[in-house]
Amino acid sequence: MPEHSIADVAIVGAGPAGLCLAVDLAALGLSVSVVDRAPYNALAAPGDDGREIALTHTSRRQLAWAGIWQRIDTQSVAPIREARLYNGEAPQGMTLAGSERSASQTIGQLVPNRVIRRAAFEAALADSRITLITGKGVSALETTSGSRTLRLDDGSRLSARLVVAADGRLSATRRMAGLPAHLEDTGRKVLVCRMAHERPHGEMTWSWFGYERALALLPLNDQSSSVVMTLTPAEAERLEVLDDDAFSAAVSGFYRHCLGDMQRVGDLHGYPLWVGYAQRLAAERLALIGDAAIGLHPATAHGFNVGLASVHRLVREISLAHRQGQDIGSSTLLSAYERTHLRATRPLWLASQAVVSLYGDQRPPARFVRQAALGLARQVGPLRWGLEHYLLRDAR
């Protein structure tokens, strides 16, 4: 890389959100540089991290517009036809996307995170207007006339009319820009792995919100599912040291043997659980997208979709300015993006925080409120329809 290079847009972070943005902006005729401290091989062939991404139909179409979806093997895609929610040990749950819908209709798809990351990297690599700078981090963020400049670890510099931070919920770029964010270490750890089971899952997701743990079961292909367990560190540590048989028995019990006995068939992965919400999404010639803007609790199952929505909103503003010959890094453009994305995501952030807080409360009043809310949602048509509409508004 030259000692000082220039691009129209510099993106920090080569995850799916950053790479999808790069491909979309390159399609407008802009030159884009993407910087990531991970080595080239780790980005080109990402390892299995155990994570399954729940894509809405809108997100799938967005990936298709970027030429990313076409690079995903359909054998890696698992459909979701129904979602069920349970409150603790209560036998009656709430079903979203009920049986009255067409048997051929889905509410989304599950795709391994590593598959999306690899497809996004390949799409970016194939576009000559995108420069990938790997194995280098950003050590400083500078302001120059009409541009922002990134100083990289090796002393080289990259200047651009617009810098976009797509480097995760603990974004270092966001901190360098002085943008405030609410960050919370939840004190929980997420364990994920793939499990085979005796009975078919019916392409349904299950979610249990207990008083000490939250559990999700995501239907995959070949009569297997991904289990996602949000646990206290002590309970996570206890599970992590079990052998395969003991682990499988414990997890089968957690999930009430809903699919019969379960057997671990994949590696176990663990992650500390942080959530975050940036109070501002823009600074001078800089914008936040993806988890750098909002990092939702996994209970929402919409973190990835919200990240792609931030890409869509920023591209929309940049496209309009570019077509009209205006500055793609102007404060007017960035303010419009910030306003629309904050307005769209703040209700979801507040609702997710309220739900997580309520389900983490073991006191009897909180248990009563949880059960009453589920009961109301099951019985009141308009309320239940509203929940289904949120999940299914773009279903095809």
Secondary structure, 3 states (H helix, E strand, C coil): CCCEEEEEEEEECCCHHHHHHHHHHHCCCCCEEEEECCCHHHHHCCCCCCCEEEECHHHHHHHHHCCCHHHCCHHHCEEECEEEEEECCCCCCEEECCCCCCCCCCCEEEEEHHHHHHHHHHHHHCCCCEEEEECCCEEEEEEECCEEEEEECCCCEEEEEEEEECCCCCCHHHHHCCCCEEEEEEEEEEEEEEEEECCCCCCEEEEEECCCCEEEEEECCCCEEEEEEEECHHHHHHHHCCCHHHHHHHHHHHCCCCCCCEEECCCCEEEEEEEEEECCCEECCEEECHHHCEECCHHHCCHHHHHHHHHHHHHHHHHHHHHCCCCCCCHHHHHHHHHHHHHHHHHHHHHHHHHHHHHCCCCHHHHHHHHHHHHHHHHCHHHHHHHHHHHHCCCC
